[in-house]
């Protein structure tokens, strides 16, 4: 069968749109439909209007999960982007050799499976046999460091994943390690696009490194920072694999300190078979992400 010249291009690109509709558009539309129903996955659906949304918005566990997600977002985003920007600035200078090797090394954690990384960090965080506690116990032998531990009332070994106060920092440390390289590559690409003539003009004017960084690099990187932070907002508010693997019983750990919104959404839908409530939760989370992204856009587009 011969295809006409007008129809052939559409036929060739149709597999993408068919797959996108089945695995992308249909779940989005169907979950919106489900958010107005009570459904356990087997029984007939019952239309309840906005009851699922009201239930979610008045659920204290949901707001705790939102708070956990926001705290982890703040604990990861600020150090993540500062370190990434610093590393990109160093790599972009003429002082560093073997740039390809460093770029690959920093980017490697991002392409490593989140599940594998979480399992490795789970061993590092071990209470009695974890490397982190072993290092801290060794450091405690030094009088100055031991005195500092006493001042801040740090008791060893630390129950990284068993004590509510340490669960969020533990998850944040993992996420920061995993995604700093990704942000560094984004900033490095942005630095490559800054015209060399600006650096030369600054050098002629006698600007030092600090002035070059704050007067040229940061303003020129404003759109890149906006892009990077927006991706961090989207990623952190959908954090699932890391708390799911790290926390005991996959439930968020002691005091639900590691219960992120995505993890709570999963438990609502697939542990308790409340697919309508889970769908409503997903759309409310989507609204939060849009609001935070708009706030971020306003901050970085402000001149």
Steps between C-alpha positions, in 0.01 A plus 500: 500500500639838401447797726437847369767764564266683738407193706844334521657740757201462733515120476873499581461715812176333613672236727623778727155655537332162550745406779475848651123479511502151659776553758499881540173678421254223594629449861491878557143532372380183675652597836319835475179306441579271796565795731123560509416139584545245779659188352696211652604356164233224499161636603295733278605863515288737709485868404567723805579838343765696692489279813840345422659846470341613827616180671859554381507868596378421852726197548782573751715222355484671159617832643777325691612339174497842330706642787748211476534553124557875543764449773686246287468737202662784697769273650598375154442789262710768669823297549445315175495813283774683691737202469402443136559863409837501677611179326386628159689826557818309588463265203444789263826668604829434326652366820342154477639223283318174409166683486325210324599264780366733771177566309437127462586432865262764630221393263530128581272507811216646293493211252530238774175329599328677791412162650863382494624831642238488777601146596867599519419803713284278719814300583705816554238619749514174701475562876771257616689404183446805276800691369367840609470398863842333483654826376325705768613258774859530376477881491355502852837379632655839422450723803389811309248314284380297802440826689302637204284186497435550873404866447243413234395194707575257216460142621670223305407282322244709316181325396494663158189319379349403835464839665255759365743793534759335271280351229444813291870607507596143401268506199614853413868397505430218255301724264765773514776252414295351215390819324786748553678367191191550285472865607874548452468394134214749450703785652811397308303519173374844604852620576617384158246734339626814675698701239875508560496872417323571832783337697757691296318831556485429875871418502579829322291687760698335777217285641605227742364145506228585753372790290503287185298233677236731651481766226527284187455131565204501737289750297575314178409168661165623633291307238709187560453526877125543445496185287708300749300601807172430319620147423597463867150606609337246269740223597501554876124526536471167318769329707408134532772237450743636759260517799331178387828304509663673798222516757410190705192310376481740201259721697699813570681387814468614860229763546443489121797737473593363156146478364518718189186592306583262214554214748173580679323514164638155414390354835153654465450353156676166507514403871153616601330475157367857518567586138260795492665667800845426358402660168370811677826515696697485173314798356538704820874423494508615136342832604766544775777438246351758261470759781860447618626512140320831442646644824845383389444658159401831658811499722754430226337708228492804729751762383 
